[in-house]
Amino acid sequence: METTCEEIQMSLPWLINGSLKATERVSVYAHLSRCAVCREEVSFLVSLQEAIAPKAEEQPAVTGMDTQLLFQAILEKIDQDQEEREPIQPVHSPRNEPSPDVLALIQERYRDEWDGFRNRLEPAMEDLRAFARIVRSLTRLAG
């Protein structure tokens, strides 16, 4: 049985981050060899990952430190942070907003799909308005 694009696309994030099982990778790679749409999705996910991944110079260097000491320091920092915890920021907080680069990638990727959805939605909304007018007219006639 052939795997669908939808099934493959559900596996792509794990393929990109390297955690997809070997048996599943074989199936995904076979599909990707035949499917331009899924290859485009892989390309998009890779570019998105690169846009949001921290740069090497932004990551703290850990050298010459015992991992047990590092783990203990992390636990102490977590405990300290819990004691000094700030209120949870709302989702719309500027701290939680994606960078303009990430937003641009997402907008570019889904612009055509959104336009297609909007083009289908507008006639459906007009049909719904017409139906509401008919119901109101029938309600007035019955009442």
PyMOL commands that set and color helices and strands:
alter all, ss='L'
color gray80, all
select helices_A, chain A and resi 5-16+22-34+36-52+56-58+67-83+94-96+100-142
alter helices_A, ss='H'
color red, helices_A
deselect
rebuild
show_as cartoon
